[in-house]
Amino acid sequence: MNVDAQKNIHGNVQRVSYPRNRKDHRLILRSILFLFPACSLLLVFFVGPILLTFYFAFTNMSLTGTAAQAIEFVGFKNFMYMFSDPNFRVSIVKTIVFLVFSAVIGQQVLGFILALLMKERNRTFRRIIGTTVLAGWVTPEIVVAFAFFAFLNEQGTLNTILQSIGIKPIAWLFTFPMVSVIIANIWHGTAFSMLVFQSALDNVPKSLEEAAIIDGATRWQRLWRITIPVIKGQIVTNMVLVTLQTLGVFTLIYALTGGGPGMSTQTLPIYMYNQAFVNYQLGYGTAISLAMLIIGIIASLLYIRLLKVKV
C-alpha cells in the first residue's frame, strides 16, 4: 500500500517516503528505452566528434606522409606553431573585422532597425518586408556567393548601373574584397536578427510605453530607457547566435573570393581549410578549430558581461 503521508502523535501530517513499486521502475526503464536512440545519436554525431577534435588537435595527424600512417601525440606543438605563425595572426584580425562589421554592427543593428520599423505596422506591410528579407536568409550560401559575384563583378550589375550614370567600373571583389563579403553576409543573415527582435518587440508591455508617453518621454527616450532594457536578454541571445554563425561562415567567402586576393579575406575557417585539406595538416587544422571555439566563447561571455545579463 502506497501511503503518501501519516499523522504524528500531535496530529501534524508528515511526509513518508517509501520505495518505488515495480510499476514505477518499469516506467523509468521504458522512458530510458525511448530516450536511448536519441542519446545514442547525440553521442555518436555530436559528443564523439568533439572529443575526437580535442584529441586530433594534439597530434600530428596528416593526410599524406608518415603521419598519415602512424599518428603521434605531439602535445602543444600545434598551438605553439599556431601562435608563432604570422598567417594565423592575420586570419585572427580578418575574422574579428568580419565579425564586428558583419555580425555585431551589420546583422544586429540592421535587424533591429527593420524590426522596429515593422512594429505595429499593418499586416500587408509586414508580409511584404518580411518576405523580401527572408528571401536572403533561406537562400543557400553558395547561391548567395554566385549572386553577389554576378552583382559585384567588373562586368556585373552594379558596374552596369554605375556606367549608366557616368562612373567608371570598379573591380569590387579585388579593390574592396572585405567590404564585399561583409555586405553579402549581412544580406544573407539579417532576417534571423529581424525575426528575433520582431518577436521581442511585440512582447514589450504597452502599458510601459503608454505611461512614458503620458510622462512626456520622446521616441528616443522610450527606446533607450524602456524597450532596450526590456529586451536585453533577447539582444544578448541574438548576438551570441549571430556571432557563432558568422564565425563559421566558409562557403560564402570561399566561393566569392577564395580568401583573397592575397590574404585580404582569409578568415579562420578559410585558413583552417587551407591547412587541413590543402596542406594536408589535419592535426594543425583541428587546433585552429579549437581556437575558433575559444573565440566564440570569449565573445559570448563578453556580450553577457557588457550588457550585464544574468545567466
Rosetta silent file (secondary structure, phi, psi, omega in degrees, C-alpha in Angstrom):
SEQUENCE: MNVDAQKNIHGNVQRVSYPRNRKDHRLILRSILFLFPACSLLLVFFVGPILLTFYFAFTNMSLTGTAAQAIEFVGFKNFMYMFSDPNFRVSIVKTIVFLVFSAVIGQQVLGFILALLMKERNRTFRRIIGTTVLAGWVTPEIVVAFAFFAFLNEQGTLNTILQSIGIKPIAWLFTFPMVSVIIANIWHGTAFSMLVFQSALDNVPKSLEEAAIIDGATRWQRLWRITIPVIKGQIVTNMVLVTLQTLGVFTLIYALTGGGPGMSTQTLPIYMYNQAFVNYQLGYGTAISLAMLIIGIIASLLYIRLLKVKV
SCORE:     score description
SCORE:     0.000 S_00000001
   1 L     0.000  127.336 -176.566    0.000    0.000    0.000 S_00000001
   2 L   -92.083  104.061 -178.037    1.445    3.323   -1.103 S_00000001
   3 L  -101.800  125.827 -178.147    0.931    5.832    1.732 S_00000001
   4 L   -85.796  -32.395 -176.266    1.889    9.442    0.991 S_00000001
   5 E  -151.516  156.825  175.859    1.527   10.888    4.473 S_00000001
   6 E  -143.350  156.788 -178.883    0.802    9.944    8.047 S_00000001
   7 E   -92.501  140.228  174.898   -0.090   11.836   11.203 S_00000001
   8 L   -86.783 -174.853 -175.130    2.248   12.025   14.161 S_00000001
   9 L   -67.193  -20.375  178.772    1.139   11.952   17.780 S_00000001
  10 L   -91.405   -0.653  178.064    0.443   15.700   17.728 S_00000001
  11 L    91.003   -0.502  179.049   -1.828   15.426   14.734 S_00000001
  12 L   -81.235  146.343 -179.390    0.576   17.016   12.261 S_00000001
  13 E   -87.347  130.065  177.650    0.933   15.487    8.828 S_00000001
  14 E  -119.761  140.635  177.232    4.399   14.198    7.940 S_00000001
  15 E   -76.668  134.547  179.266    5.598   13.073    4.543 S_00000001
  16 L  -121.550  126.714 -179.675    6.684    9.454    4.431 S_00000001
  17 L  -100.047  131.912  179.157    8.819    8.150    1.587 S_00000001
  18 L  -121.439  156.177  177.706    8.522    4.530    0.529 S_00000001
  19 L   -60.488  146.451  178.185   10.476    2.615   -2.095 S_00000001
  20 L   -63.607  145.727  177.836    9.129    2.819   -5.610 S_00000001
  21 L   -85.198  178.916 -176.541    6.988   -0.104   -6.685 S_00000001
  22 H   -63.867  -31.999 -179.630    7.563   -2.249   -9.749 S_00000001
  23 H   -64.265  -39.520  178.045    5.245   -0.099  -11.852 S_00000001
  24 H   -65.289  -41.906  178.993    7.413    2.989  -11.238 S_00000001
  25 H   -64.195  -38.587  177.977   10.589    1.095  -12.153 S_00000001
  26 H   -65.241  -37.859  178.576    9.006   -0.150  -15.370 S_00000001
  27 H   -64.686  -40.661  178.554    8.004    3.405  -16.264 S_00000001
  28 H   -65.180  -44.470  179.339   11.577    4.636  -15.723 S_00000001
  29 H   -63.672  -38.905  178.741   13.011    1.785  -17.799 S_00000001
  30 H   -65.127  -39.504  178.163   10.508    2.452  -20.563 S_00000001
  31 H   -64.427  -40.522  178.444   11.469    6.141  -20.587 S_00000001
  32 H   -63.560  -39.957  179.443   15.159    5.246  -20.814 S_00000001
  33 H   -64.371  -37.893  178.860   14.466    2.910  -23.736 S_00000001
  34 H   -70.072  -33.171 -179.359   12.620    5.664  -25.601 S_00000001
  35 H   -82.763  -17.481 -174.370   15.450    8.148  -24.974 S_00000001
  36 H   -58.814  -45.655  179.157   18.218    5.696  -25.852 S_00000001
  37 H   -60.098  -42.979 -179.754   18.111    6.191  -29.692 S_00000001
  38 H   -65.940  -43.458  179.354   18.264    9.996  -29.382 S_00000001
  39 H   -64.586  -36.690  178.845   21.049    9.871  -26.779 S_00000001
  40 H   -64.823  -42.532  178.379   22.988    7.397  -28.920 S_00000001
  41 H   -63.567  -40.567  177.586   22.787    9.679  -31.951 S_00000001
  42 H   -63.009  -40.828  179.913   23.984   12.638  -29.861 S_00000001
  43 H   -66.228  -40.173 -175.167   26.921   10.625  -28.543 S_00000001
  44 H   -76.834  -43.483 -171.197   27.943    9.371  -31.991 S_00000001
  45 H  -103.527   -5.384  179.645   27.426   12.518  -34.079 S_00000001
  46 H  -124.412  -61.233 -178.445   27.930   15.320  -31.531 S_00000001
  47 H   -67.476  -42.518 -179.484   29.901   14.320  -28.450 S_00000001
  48 H   -58.049  -53.277  177.914   32.118   11.876  -30.364 S_00000001
  49 H   -59.924  -34.819  178.342   33.361   14.375  -32.984 S_00000001
  50 H   -63.893  -45.385  179.458   34.003   16.972  -30.267 S_00000001
  51 H   -64.852  -39.537  177.845   36.178   14.544  -28.296 S_00000001
  52 H   -65.897  -36.555  177.658   37.999   13.465  -31.468 S_00000001
  53 H   -61.364  -45.256  178.335   38.626   17.116  -32.359 S_00000001
  54 H   -61.995  -38.539 -179.217   40.255   17.718  -28.985 S_00000001
  55 H   -70.149  -47.564 -177.425   42.379   14.597  -29.439 S_00000001
  56 H   -64.967  -27.011  179.613   43.466   15.302  -33.037 S_00000001
  57 L   -64.798  -20.115 -179.740   44.429   18.878  -32.104 S_00000001
  58 L  -106.865   21.139  178.931   47.262   17.445  -30.008 S_00000001
  59 E  -125.208  172.509  176.967   48.528   15.061  -32.710 S_00000001
  60 L  -100.538   31.658 -176.624   50.476   15.317  -35.974 S_00000001
  61 L   -53.774  134.392 -177.740   47.615   13.799  -37.978 S_00000001
  62 L  -145.129  160.653  178.184   48.049   14.292  -41.724 S_00000001
  63 L   -86.014  -18.494 -179.812   46.505   13.131  -44.987 S_00000001
  64 L  -135.649  167.559  175.718   49.866   12.188  -46.517 S_00000001
  65 L    81.594 -170.097 -177.936   53.293   11.039  -45.417 S_00000001
  66 H   -67.244  -30.162  179.902   54.321    9.012  -42.395 S_00000001
  67 H   -66.762  -22.313  177.314   51.976   10.959  -40.098 S_00000001
  68 H   -74.993  -25.462 -179.555   49.032    9.587  -42.080 S_00000001
  69 H   -89.763  -35.749 -178.048   50.098    6.018  -41.270 S_00000001
  70 L  -136.435  103.728 -179.576   51.073    6.465  -37.625 S_00000001
  71 L   -77.345  132.883  179.903   49.506    9.314  -35.657 S_00000001
  72 L  -118.921  145.456  176.292   51.682   10.600  -32.837 S_00000001
  73 E   -79.090  122.574 -175.820   50.796   12.710  -29.811 S_00000001
  74 L  -115.316    6.804  178.102   52.728   15.996  -30.056 S_00000001
  75 L    67.271 -132.441 -176.368   51.277   17.898  -27.095 S_00000001
  76 L   -92.757   19.049 -177.209   51.033   21.668  -27.536 S_00000001
  77 H   -61.791  -42.529  179.111   53.282   21.733  -30.604 S_00000001
  78 H   -61.893  -40.183 -178.418   50.413   22.667  -32.942 S_00000001
  79 H   -72.520  -35.902  177.000   49.353   25.539  -30.703 S_00000001
  80 H   -65.011  -41.555  177.349   52.908   26.822  -30.307 S_00000001
  81 H   -66.879  -37.117 -178.600   53.332   26.843  -34.071 S_00000001
  82 H   -60.166  -49.192 -175.971   49.901   28.480  -34.458 S_00000001
  83 H   -75.582  -13.573  174.680   50.679   31.481  -32.272 S_00000001
  84 H   -96.457   -4.042 -178.105   54.073   31.946  -33.934 S_00000001
  85 L   -86.044  117.956  179.762   52.565   31.790  -37.429 S_00000001
  86 H   -63.452  -30.288  178.299   52.082   35.310  -38.891 S_00000001
  87 H   -65.105  -34.163  177.357   49.374   33.986  -41.235 S_00000001
  88 H   -66.716  -41.308  179.135   47.348   32.892  -38.228 S_00000001
  89 H   -64.636  -38.532  176.606   47.580   36.358  -36.697 S_00000001
  90 H   -63.399  -41.360  179.799   46.421   37.905  -39.973 S_00000001
  91 H   -65.090  -35.610  176.764   43.473   35.486  -40.045 S_00000001
  92 H   -61.719  -46.395 -179.609   42.573   36.460  -36.474 S_00000001
  93 H   -62.983  -44.994  179.875   42.451   40.140  -37.443 S_00000001
  94 H   -63.687  -37.343  179.314   40.381   39.430  -40.575 S_00000001
  95 H   -66.387  -42.391  179.533   37.983   37.277  -38.540 S_00000001
  96 H   -64.540  -42.496  177.858   37.476   39.991  -35.923 S_00000001
  97 H   -61.582  -44.958  179.761   36.844   42.607  -38.628 S_00000001
  98 H   -63.627  -40.375  179.557   34.375   40.299  -40.359 S_00000001
  99 H   -65.794  -48.328 -174.599   32.606   39.542  -37.053 S_00000001
 100 H   -64.176  -49.751 -173.900   32.311   43.144  -35.885 S_00000001
 101 H   -82.477  -26.900 -178.654   31.080   44.671  -39.115 S_00000001
 102 H   -89.689  -44.294 -175.107   29.076   41.708  -40.391 S_00000001
 103 H   -93.218  -60.263 -172.432   27.511   40.288  -37.219 S_00000001
 104 H   -67.761  -52.165 -177.639   27.570   42.854  -34.413 S_00000001
 105 H   -84.126  -46.706 -174.457   27.086   46.049  -36.413 S_00000001
 106 H   -69.575  -74.575 -174.692   25.576   44.729  -39.633 S_00000001
 107 H   -65.101  -41.530 -177.319   23.070   41.974  -38.890 S_00000001
 108 H   -64.902  -53.332 -175.976   22.367   43.011  -35.309 S_00000001
 109 H   -69.775  -46.104 -178.873   21.751   46.716  -35.913 S_00000001
 110 H   -65.147  -39.730  177.297   20.047   46.339  -39.287 S_00000001
 111 H   -62.966  -39.054  178.515   17.833   43.529  -37.989 S_00000001
 112 H   -67.441  -41.064  179.423   16.792   45.668  -35.009 S_00000001
 113 H   -63.391  -44.198  178.885   16.036   48.675  -37.233 S_00000001
 114 H   -62.401  -43.573  178.995   13.910   46.558  -39.574 S_00000001
 115 H   -64.034  -37.097  179.836   12.025   45.014  -36.646 S_00000001
 116 H   -68.387  -39.474  178.947   11.477   48.473  -35.144 S_00000001
 117 H   -68.563  -29.508 -178.513   10.156   49.858  -38.439 S_00000001
 118 H   -86.577   -8.016 -178.565    7.772   46.902  -38.800 S_00000001
 119 L   -64.397  129.750  177.407    6.421   47.238  -35.261 S_00000001
 120 L    60.526   21.711  172.710    2.672   47.933  -35.179 S_00000001
 121 L   -84.337  167.239  179.161    2.530   48.191  -38.961 S_00000001
 122 L   -71.830  161.437 -172.889   -0.335   46.666  -40.897 S_00000001
 123 H   -62.555  -36.259 -178.786   -0.186   43.021  -41.859 S_00000001
 124 H   -64.844  -45.132  179.744    0.345   43.664  -45.589 S_00000001
 125 H   -61.415  -43.979 -178.572    3.392   45.872  -44.988 S_00000001
 126 H   -66.029  -35.754  179.541    4.928   43.319  -42.595 S_00000001
 127 H   -68.180  -42.700 -178.093    4.377   40.480  -45.057 S_00000001
 128 H   -65.076  -51.031 -179.183    5.992   42.332  -47.962 S_00000001
 129 H   -65.742  -43.433 -178.950    9.072   43.465  -45.999 S_00000001
 130 H   -62.428  -42.583  179.112    9.349   40.174  -44.120 S_00000001
 131 H   -65.914  -39.281  179.609    9.178   38.074  -47.285 S_00000001
 132 H   -63.355  -44.696 -179.374   11.759   40.261  -49.020 S_00000001
 133 H   -71.812  -38.800 -179.701   14.242   39.991  -46.154 S_00000001
 134 H   -66.206  -24.317  179.223   13.580   36.289  -45.577 S_00000001
 135 H   -59.148  -36.723  178.145   14.387   35.573  -49.232 S_00000001
 136 H   -72.155  -32.997 -176.919   18.055   36.242  -48.482 S_00000001
 137 H   -72.142  -39.786 -176.994   18.062   34.081  -45.361 S_00000001
 138 H   -80.997   -9.616  178.498   16.596   30.959  -46.971 S_00000001
 139 L   -76.237  130.336  178.793   18.933   31.215  -49.966 S_00000001
 140 L   -59.570  151.863 -177.203   21.910   28.809  -49.673 S_00000001
 141 H   -58.855  -39.214 -177.557   25.327   30.399  -49.138 S_00000001
 142 H   -65.745  -35.399  177.952   26.699   29.119  -52.426 S_00000001
 143 H   -70.718  -40.126  176.849   23.804   30.737  -54.318 S_00000001
 144 H   -60.787  -40.864 -179.861   24.310   33.997  -52.403 S_00000001
 145 H   -62.558  -46.163 -179.495   28.011   33.913  -53.324 S_00000001
 146 H   -69.464  -33.530  177.975   27.338   33.485  -57.035 S_00000001
 147 H   -65.196  -44.035  179.138   24.593   36.138  -56.954 S_00000001
 148 H   -73.309  -27.616  173.951   26.934   38.693  -55.388 S_00000001
 149 H   -64.661  -42.092  177.686   29.720   37.654  -57.754 S_00000001
 150 H   -68.558  -29.910 -178.420   27.417   38.475  -60.654 S_00000001
 151 H   -79.303  -38.573 -174.169   26.406   41.724  -58.953 S_00000001
 152 H  -100.230   -2.565  179.927   29.909   42.925  -57.961 S_00000001
 153 L   -61.790  159.741 -177.507   31.890   41.575  -60.893 S_00000001
 154 L   -61.126  -30.984  174.791   33.713   44.056  -63.119 S_00000001
 155 L  -105.963   23.174 -175.060   31.117   43.424  -65.824 S_00000001
 156 L   -84.944 -172.230 -174.333   28.363   42.874  -63.279 S_00000001
 157 H   -64.620  -43.282 -177.048   25.084   44.565  -62.495 S_00000001
 158 H   -62.532  -44.669  179.126   26.470   47.207  -60.125 S_00000001
 159 H   -68.895  -30.861  175.884   29.073   48.456  -62.603 S_00000001
 160 H   -63.825  -40.446  177.707   26.477   48.470  -65.373 S_00000001
 161 H   -67.081  -42.867 -179.930   24.335   50.793  -63.259 S_00000001
 162 H   -64.748  -38.063  178.926   27.336   52.989  -62.402 S_00000001
 163 H   -65.048  -31.433 -178.779   28.362   53.222  -66.070 S_00000001
 164 H   -68.052  -19.996  178.096   24.878   54.424  -66.975 S_00000001
 165 L  -110.129   15.590  172.352   25.429   57.495  -64.778 S_00000001
 166 L    89.152   14.271  178.565   28.982   58.128  -65.990 S_00000001
 167 L   -99.534  134.910 -179.686   31.036   56.363  -63.263 S_00000001
 168 L   -66.316  146.250  179.602   33.891   54.092  -64.327 S_00000001
 169 L   -65.034  146.426 -178.826   33.542   50.382  -63.447 S_00000001
 170 L  -121.442  136.838  175.161   35.268   49.195  -60.291 S_00000001
 171 L   -82.476   83.987 -171.461   36.615   45.708  -59.591 S_00000001
 172 H   -60.187  -41.373 -175.573   34.814   45.463  -56.255 S_00000001
 173 H   -71.377  -16.771  177.264   35.987   41.960  -55.368 S_00000001
 174 H  -104.288  -33.413 -179.120   39.636   42.973  -55.837 S_00000001
 175 H   -83.877  -41.903  179.942   39.521   46.592  -54.674 S_00000001
 176 L  -129.119   64.190 -174.741   37.155   46.145  -51.699 S_00000001
 177 H   -66.393  -43.869 -178.486   37.098   42.378  -51.040 S_00000001
 178 H   -66.869  -39.814  176.923   36.342   42.503  -47.289 S_00000001
 179 H   -61.283  -38.147 -178.561   33.577   45.066  -47.793 S_00000001
 180 H   -64.709  -46.857 -177.653   32.085   42.817  -50.476 S_00000001
 181 H   -71.706  -31.394  177.093   31.923   39.679  -48.296 S_00000001
 182 H   -65.119  -46.784  179.119   30.622   41.682  -45.323 S_00000001
 183 H   -62.363  -41.588  179.308   27.759   43.126  -47.384 S_00000001
 184 H   -62.473  -41.962 -179.077   26.958   39.690  -48.814 S_00000001
 185 H   -71.669  -34.589  175.807   26.828   38.112  -45.359 S_00000001
 186 H   -63.127  -45.437  179.287   24.694   40.948  -43.962 S_00000001
 187 H   -61.515  -36.087 -176.485   22.211   40.496  -46.796 S_00000001
 188 H   -75.836  -36.263 -169.677   22.172   36.753  -46.191 S_00000001
 189 H  -111.305   -1.360 -175.413   21.773   36.709  -42.404 S_00000001
 190 H   -64.965  -29.842 -175.896   19.902   39.855  -41.331 S_00000001
 191 H   -59.800  -34.786  179.957   16.497   38.139  -41.473 S_00000001
 192 H   -62.149  -47.842  178.396   17.327   35.973  -38.448 S_00000001
 193 H   -63.022  -38.130  179.448   18.023   39.027  -36.276 S_00000001
 194 H   -61.825  -42.502 -179.886   14.904   40.721  -37.613 S_00000001
 195 H   -66.657  -40.875  178.931   12.717   37.779  -36.590 S_00000001
 196 H   -62.921  -47.687 -178.365   14.258   37.592  -33.109 S_00000001
 197 H   -71.647  -31.052  178.180   13.809   41.320  -32.466 S_00000001
 198 H   -64.528  -42.577  176.553   10.371   41.377  -34.024 S_00000001
 199 H   -66.277  -39.446 -179.938    9.206   38.747  -31.551 S_00000001
 200 H   -66.677  -43.161 -178.598   10.917   40.553  -28.653 S_00000001
 201 H   -67.069  -32.774  178.417    9.416   43.950  -29.527 S_00000001
 202 H   -67.527  -21.455 -178.496    5.918   42.503  -29.790 S_00000001
 203 L   -96.359    3.101  175.731    6.227   41.302  -26.183 S_00000001
 204 L   -71.585  125.595 -178.293    7.190   44.691  -24.719 S_00000001
 205 L   -58.170  126.253 -179.680    4.315   45.720  -22.382 S_00000001
 206 H   -68.087  -25.118 -179.578    2.315   48.509  -23.973 S_00000001
 207 H   -62.678  -35.022  178.730    1.452   49.873  -20.540 S_00000001
 208 H   -66.628  -42.946  179.859    5.087   50.912  -20.022 S_00000001
 209 H   -67.352  -39.196  179.723    5.200   52.793  -23.311 S_00000001
 210 H   -65.646  -38.495  177.789    1.830   54.463  -22.656 S_00000001
 211 H   -65.907  -38.970  178.324    2.997   55.575  -19.221 S_00000001
 212 H   -66.213  -37.388  178.234    6.201   57.001  -20.730 S_00000001
 213 H   -64.725  -41.013  178.780    4.192   58.889  -23.364 S_00000001
 214 H   -63.095  -36.416  179.279    1.997   60.397  -20.640 S_00000001
 215 L   -76.816   -3.567  176.403    5.172   61.474  -18.781 S_00000001
 216 L    90.234   18.235  179.920    6.357   63.249  -21.931 S_00000001
 217 L   -71.995  140.010  177.253    9.128   60.870  -22.996 S_00000001
 218 L   -77.472  171.906  179.033   10.345   61.216  -26.573 S_00000001
 219 H   -61.022  -41.481  179.984   10.551   58.317  -29.018 S_00000001
 220 H   -66.310  -40.978  178.110   14.315   58.024  -28.440 S_00000001
 221 H   -64.490  -39.265  177.762   13.891   58.070  -24.654 S_00000001
 222 H   -64.937  -38.479  179.316   11.251   55.326  -24.826 S_00000001
 223 H   -67.147  -45.530 -173.581   13.560   53.245  -26.984 S_00000001
 224 H   -78.798  -35.833 -173.921   16.647   53.731  -24.813 S_00000001
 225 H   -94.751  -21.855 -175.600   15.022   53.671  -21.341 S_00000001
 226 H  -118.545  -58.606 -171.952   12.225   51.116  -21.854 S_00000001
 227 H   -63.167  -52.966 -176.500   12.460   48.991  -24.996 S_00000001
 228 H   -63.374  -45.318  176.494   16.154   48.087  -24.922 S_00000001
 229 H   -60.641  -34.977 -178.982   16.285   47.235  -21.171 S_00000001
 230 H   -68.715  -39.014 -176.749   13.180   45.029  -21.516 S_00000001
 231 L  -100.094   20.492 -176.956   14.562   43.026  -24.468 S_00000001
 232 H   -58.858  -37.921  178.959   18.165   42.992  -23.211 S_00000001
 233 H   -63.362  -42.228  177.981   18.110   39.198  -22.819 S_00000001
 234 H   -67.456  -32.336  177.738   16.989   38.685  -26.422 S_00000001
 235 H   -63.476  -46.850  179.862   19.678   41.092  -27.611 S_00000001
 236 H   -64.191  -43.946  179.197   22.422   39.043  -25.943 S_00000001
 237 H   -58.834  -44.317  179.768   20.945   35.759  -27.195 S_00000001
 238 H   -66.481  -39.893  179.642   20.813   37.062  -30.754 S_00000001
 239 H   -62.719  -41.028  179.201   24.347   38.457  -30.563 S_00000001
 240 H   -64.436  -47.716 -177.595   25.695   35.102  -29.374 S_00000001
 241 H   -65.277  -43.462 -179.306   23.869   33.122  -32.073 S_00000001
 242 H   -67.192  -38.433  179.012   24.757   35.536  -34.882 S_00000001
 243 H   -64.037  -46.678  179.902   28.405   35.678  -33.767 S_00000001
 244 H   -64.559  -38.478  178.326   28.753   31.886  -33.691 S_00000001
 245 H   -66.375  -44.059 -179.292   27.031   31.596  -37.061 S_00000001
 246 H   -68.983  -34.299  179.415   29.215   34.303  -38.640 S_00000001
 247 H   -61.418  -29.943 -178.879   32.351   32.828  -37.089 S_00000001
 248 L   -96.712    9.663 -179.964   31.733   29.625  -39.027 S_00000001
 249 L   -65.680  121.767  179.719   30.972   31.218  -42.416 S_00000001
 250 L  -127.327  -53.430 -172.684   33.047   29.390  -45.016 S_00000001
 251 H   -59.209  -43.272 -177.452   31.135   28.707  -48.235 S_00000001
 252 H   -60.508  -48.360 -177.714   30.160   32.327  -48.849 S_00000001
 253 H   -70.714  -43.452 -176.000   33.703   33.680  -48.539 S_00000001
 254 H   -65.052  -39.963 -179.645   35.404   30.755  -50.271 S_00000001
 255 H   -76.592  -26.946 -176.289   33.087   30.831  -53.293 S_00000001
 256 H   -85.215  -45.109 -176.700   33.132   34.648  -53.533 S_00000001
 257 L  -129.407  -13.371 -177.041   36.826   35.453  -53.052 S_00000001
 258 L    68.422   16.467 -176.789   38.590   32.213  -52.068 S_00000001
 259 L    89.391   -4.966 -177.375   40.100   34.091  -49.123 S_00000001
 260 L  -106.099 -163.827   -3.366   41.867   36.514  -51.414 S_00000001
 261 L   -67.706  140.516 -173.376   43.140   38.464  -53.098 S_00000001
 262 L    69.624 -120.113  176.542   46.201   37.516  -51.114 S_00000001
 263 L  -122.019   24.278 -172.313   45.002   37.138  -47.521 S_00000001
 264 L   -68.155  -25.914  177.522   42.581   40.060  -47.529 S_00000001
 265 L  -126.181   24.593 -178.952   39.517   37.883  -46.759 S_00000001
 266 L   -83.915   89.484  175.545   41.207   34.852  -45.208 S_00000001
 267 L   -79.806  176.425 -176.329   39.193   34.359  -42.041 S_00000001
 268 H   -60.221  -41.219  175.906   39.863   31.462  -39.649 S_00000001
 269 H   -59.230  -39.367  178.136   37.544   28.964  -41.433 S_00000001
 270 H   -66.886  -44.278  179.471   39.375   29.626  -44.721 S_00000001
 271 H   -63.253  -41.144  178.427   42.773   29.374  -43.011 S_00000001
 272 H   -63.653  -42.797  179.012   41.729   26.158  -41.270 S_00000001
 273 H   -62.744  -43.436 -179.663   40.544   24.630  -44.562 S_00000001
 274 H   -63.148  -40.121 -179.207   43.785   25.533  -46.323 S_00000001
 275 H   -72.093  -38.351 -174.567   45.902   24.000  -43.577 S_00000001
 276 H   -81.366  -41.555 -170.535   43.803   20.839  -43.191 S_00000001
 277 H  -115.946  -10.825  173.342   42.840   19.999  -46.784 S_00000001
 278 H   -99.611  -45.372  176.219   45.265   21.960  -48.972 S_00000001
 279 L   -92.688   -1.812  174.789   48.417   21.448  -46.909 S_00000001
 280 L    65.249   19.948  179.717   47.078   18.107  -45.551 S_00000001
 281 L   -98.489   83.720 -175.913   47.854   19.013  -41.908 S_00000001
 282 H   -67.980  -36.956  178.762   44.708   17.760  -40.204 S_00000001
 283 H   -61.667  -44.938  178.620   46.160   17.989  -36.692 S_00000001
 284 H   -67.056  -37.518  178.624   47.047   21.633  -37.166 S_00000001
 285 H   -63.649  -41.473  177.604   43.656   22.299  -38.774 S_00000001
 286 H   -68.410  -31.029  175.220   41.762   20.876  -35.785 S_00000001
 287 H   -64.037  -38.293  177.076   43.909   23.009  -33.462 S_00000001
 288 H   -65.642  -36.701  178.334   42.737   26.071  -35.413 S_00000001
 289 H   -63.821  -34.749  175.603   39.131   24.910  -34.981 S_00000001
 290 H   -66.439  -36.419  176.279   39.657   24.891  -31.209 S_00000001
 291 H   -63.031  -38.741  176.065   40.940   28.455  -31.449 S_00000001
 292 H   -63.189  -40.309  178.132   37.703   29.367  -33.244 S_00000001
 293 H   -61.965  -42.270  179.824   35.729   27.732  -30.444 S_00000001
 294 H   -64.794  -40.228  177.969   37.620   29.745  -27.820 S_00000001
 295 H   -61.430  -42.231  178.304   36.967   32.985  -29.739 S_00000001
 296 H   -62.996  -40.513  179.527   33.238   32.184  -29.793 S_00000001
 297 H   -66.487  -44.792  179.899   33.200   31.505  -26.043 S_00000001
 298 H   -61.713  -42.867  179.671   35.116   34.699  -25.248 S_00000001
 299 H   -63.159  -41.325 -179.775   32.780   36.765  -27.445 S_00000001
 300 H   -63.951  -45.581  178.796   29.693   35.247  -25.787 S_00000001
 301 H   -64.711  -34.499  178.795   30.996   35.947  -22.273 S_00000001
 302 H   -66.334  -41.793  177.743   31.930   39.483  -23.337 S_00000001
 303 H   -60.909  -45.990 -178.734   28.394   40.171  -24.578 S_00000001
 304 H   -63.287  -39.139 -178.747   26.906   38.899  -21.316 S_00000001
 305 H   -70.303  -42.164 -176.932   29.337   40.976  -19.268 S_00000001
 306 H   -67.401  -41.386 -178.810   28.840   44.203  -21.229 S_00000001
 307 H   -90.231   -1.476  174.435   25.033   44.032  -21.167 S_00000001
 308 L    54.512   54.002  178.581   25.015   42.675  -17.583 S_00000001
 309 L   -99.045  133.013  178.768   22.631   39.824  -18.280 S_00000001
 310 L   -83.147  134.105  178.970   22.161   37.176  -15.596 S_00000001
 311 L  -121.090    0.000    0.000   22.507   33.583  -16.793 S_00000001
